[in-house]
Amino acid sequence: MGEPGVEPAKAFAPEFPPVRAGVAILGATGSIGASTLDVIGRHPERFHVAALTAQSKLAELVALCERFRPQLAVIADAAREKELRDALRRAGLPTRAASGPEGLVAAAQCTEAAIVVAAIVGAAGLLPTLAAARAGKRLLLANKEAIVCAGSLLLDAVRAGGATLLPLDSEHNAIHQCLAGAGNRKGVRRLILTASGGPLRECRDFTNVTPEQACAHPNWSMGRKISVDSATLMNKGLEVIEASWLFGFGLERIDVVVHPQSVIHSMVEFGDGSVIAQMGTPDMRTPIAYGLAHPERIDSGSAQLDFHRLSALTFEAPDVRRFPCLTLAYRALAKGPAATIVLNASNEIAVEAFLERRIAFPAIAQVIAQTLDAFEPEAPGSIDDVLAIDARARAQARRTLQEVPES
Ligand SMILES: NC(=O)c1ccc[n+]([C@@H]2O[C@H](COP(=O)([O-])OP(=O)(O)OC[C@H]3O[C@@H](n4cnc5c(N)ncnc54)[C@H](OP(=O)(O)O)[C@@H]3O)[C@@H](O)[C@H]2O)c1
């Protein structure tokens, strides 16, 4: 596996999707899935839904099929394929049913889709995301864990498949827009990722923080895992790693600044001192619309930024003493691609344990730090290596859960 800093092939390609492009949404029942379907619903003349997937929310998946009439619906829980098929038939839909990992890959590769939205949460999205890249799709990447775990392999797959990779994460989407505005990447001094600071930005004692408090994000409405990641600042750490792969910059050229209003989504600083920022109301439909229609612009449904009512845009340095997860992510990026897999896997295990009230909020960082220290795997050379490191790291993190403070 190569080092961070590989430029994604065709990331800046100006092709426009075909007329009435088919869209496959991996993770359709989630927050990004809902925002994507909202944008698509505003442009029936440009897009149709080709495939939808869910993990467990079968009734919601069927309701979405009734509304958007995809060719394929996939339930990731393989035991429920018959239940899905029966429900689709009862609803009088011709939609095909599939399930399990093969079903997710089939959705990512389906011939009716020119565009694939990778919006499964966690490393579970890795294989279908890779499949979409290999199949040469326009790949709209929300599933940051996939690129954190397998950056080099994913970019290789994008190149080999002739795919186009566009980031949906608002920060990376902002940087994509800033770089596109500048014309090229020459003369870039650094990337500046903005962070809201999350719901615990002003909290001084994390001992008794509950999942509800950690998920109560002040500016964004998101799934529970990414909400906790925002509260610990691990989300920003994962984004630093994602930016390094997507844009080809080392960690010394990627900075983080806390900007509580979430109006500036990220910035690029050039050698001449110019800083280009991308702004907008905090609404994921904006980057999603950008990704769907690029290089054109379409209505996303998001509210206009009202400058008369913006009282202040403020900035501060992240407090890495209170939010050690950000430092852990920089440390993993410096160590290399195996360490970033361990970082991500241990974070997923720790966040799940916190959401299930098995460990206290401060223990999330402890589990990750101890798992990172516990072993140093070889750099992965294949996707099987990535999956093996991920499995080992999860097992190690589960053992570590016994040693940290309970909730
Ligand atoms: N939400 C945001 O604003 C935002 C912004 C930037 C980036 N992202 C990234 O986008 C991804 C999705 O985030 P989200 O907030 O939309 O998450 P979410 O609301 O929790 O939705 C996750 C989706 O993935 C499905 N899923 C969960 N586990 C799965 C598994 N093991 N196999 C297959 N499918 C599975 C879920 O199905 P069920 O509903 O059936 O469980 C759901 O459709 C994450 O990587 C996140 O970091 C999100």
The ligand as an SDF file (V2000), in Angstrom:
LIG
                    3D

 48 52  0  0  0  0  0  0  0  0999 V2000
  -24.7800   12.6200    8.4760 N   0  0  0  0  0  0  0  0  0  0  0  0
  -23.9510   13.5380    8.0260 C   0  0  0  0  0  0  0  0  0  0  0  0
  -24.2720   14.7290    8.0180 O   0  0  0  0  0  0  0  0  0  0  0  0
  -22.5960   13.1510    7.4900 C   0  0  0  0  0  0  0  0  0  0  0  0
  -21.7230   14.1490    7.0600 C   0  0  0  0  0  0  0  0  0  0  0  0
  -20.4990   13.7900    6.5150 C   0  0  0  0  0  0  0  0  0  0  0  0
  -20.1420   12.4510    6.4230 C   0  0  0  0  0  0  0  0  0  0  0  0
  -21.0050   11.4930    6.8750 N   0  0  0  0  0  0  0  0  0  0  0  0
  -20.5940   10.0890    6.7770 C   0  0  0  0  0  0  0  0  0  0  0  0
  -21.5820    9.3740    6.0320 O   0  0  0  0  0  0  0  0  0  0  0  0
  -21.7160    8.0500    6.5260 C   0  0  0  0  0  0  0  0  0  0  0  0
  -23.1730    7.8370    6.9230 C   0  0  0  0  0  0  0  0  0  0  0  0
  -23.4890    8.7130    7.9810 O   0  0  0  0  0  0  0  0  0  0  0  0
  -25.0070    8.9190    8.4720 P   0  0  0  0  0  0  0  0  0  0  0  0
  -24.9690   10.0300    9.4440 O   0  0  0  0  0  0  0  0  0  0  0  0
  -25.9060    9.0120    7.2800 O   0  0  0  0  0  0  0  0  0  0  0  0
  -25.2460    7.5280    9.2430 O   0  0  0  0  0  0  0  0  0  0  0  0
  -26.6280    6.8720    9.6690 P   0  0  0  0  0  0  0  0  0  0  0  0
  -27.7010    7.9080    9.7290 O   0  0  0  0  0  0  0  0  0  0  0  0
  -26.3350    6.0750   10.8830 O   0  0  0  0  0  0  0  0  0  0  0  0
  -26.9680    5.8890    8.4410 O   0  0  0  0  0  0  0  0  0  0  0  0
  -26.1490    4.7970    8.1490 C   0  0  0  0  0  0  0  0  0  0  0  0
  -26.7170    3.9950    6.9990 C   0  0  0  0  0  0  0  0  0  0  0  0
  -25.8970    2.8340    6.8270 O   0  0  0  0  0  0  0  0  0  0  0  0
  -26.6790    1.6370    7.0450 C   0  0  0  0  0  0  0  0  0  0  0  0
  -25.8230    0.6850    7.7570 N   0  0  0  0  0  0  0  0  0  0  0  0
  -25.4340    0.7520    9.0410 C   0  0  0  0  0  0  0  0  0  0  0  0
  -24.6290   -0.3050    9.3370 N   0  0  0  0  0  0  0  0  0  0  0  0
  -24.5280   -1.0340    8.2050 C   0  0  0  0  0  0  0  0  0  0  0  0
  -23.8640   -2.2500    7.8750 C   0  0  0  0  0  0  0  0  0  0  0  0
  -23.1340   -2.9350    8.7820 N   0  0  0  0  0  0  0  0  0  0  0  0
  -23.9910   -2.7430    6.6180 N   0  0  0  0  0  0  0  0  0  0  0  0
  -24.7170   -2.0790    5.6990 C   0  0  0  0  0  0  0  0  0  0  0  0
  -25.3860   -0.9250    5.9560 N   0  0  0  0  0  0  0  0  0  0  0  0
  -25.2810   -0.4090    7.1950 C   0  0  0  0  0  0  0  0  0  0  0  0
  -27.8740    2.0700    7.8580 C   0  0  0  0  0  0  0  0  0  0  0  0
  -28.9620    1.1660    7.7010 O   0  0  0  0  0  0  0  0  0  0  0  0
  -30.1590    1.1130    8.8250 P   0  0  0  0  0  0  0  0  0  0  0  0
  -30.7810    2.4790    8.8290 O   0  0  0  0  0  0  0  0  0  0  0  0
  -31.0820    0.0630    8.3100 O   0  0  0  0  0  0  0  0  0  0  0  0
  -29.4930    0.7790   10.1220 O   0  0  0  0  0  0  0  0  0  0  0  0
  -28.1310    3.4600    7.2450 C   0  0  0  0  0  0  0  0  0  0  0  0
  -28.7980    3.3230    6.0200 O   0  0  0  0  0  0  0  0  0  0  0  0
  -20.7310    7.9360    7.6980 C   0  0  0  0  0  0  0  0  0  0  0  0
  -19.5280    7.3860    7.2350 O   0  0  0  0  0  0  0  0  0  0  0  0
  -20.5060    9.3760    8.1250 C   0  0  0  0  0  0  0  0  0  0  0  0
  -19.2480    9.5840    8.7190 O   0  0  0  0  0  0  0  0  0  0  0  0
  -22.2160   11.8110    7.4010 C   0  0  0  0  0  0  0  0  0  0  0  0
  1  2  1  0
  2  3  2  0
  2  4  1  0
  4  5  1  0
  4 48  2  0
  5  6  2  0
  6  7  1  0
  7  8  2  0
  8  9  1  0
  8 48  1  0
  9 10  1  0
  9 46  1  0
 10 11  1  0
 11 12  1  0
 11 44  1  0
 12 13  1  0
 13 14  1  0
 14 15  2  0
 14 16  1  0
 14 17  1  0
 17 18  1  0
 18 19  2  0
 18 20  1  0
 18 21  1  0
 21 22  1  0
 22 23  1  0
 23 24  1  0
 23 42  1  0
 24 25  1  0
 25 26  1  0
 25 36  1  0
 26 27  1  0
 26 35  1  0
 27 28  2  0
 28 29  1  0
 29 30  1  0
 29 35  2  0
 30 31  1  0
 30 32  2  0
 32 33  1  0
 33 34  2  0
 34 35  1  0
 36 37  1  0
 36 42  1  0
 37 38  1  0
 38 39  2  0
 38 40  1  0
 38 41  1  0
 42 43  1  0
 44 45  1  0
 44 46  1  0
 46 47  1  0
M  CHG  2   8   1  16  -1
M  END
$$$$
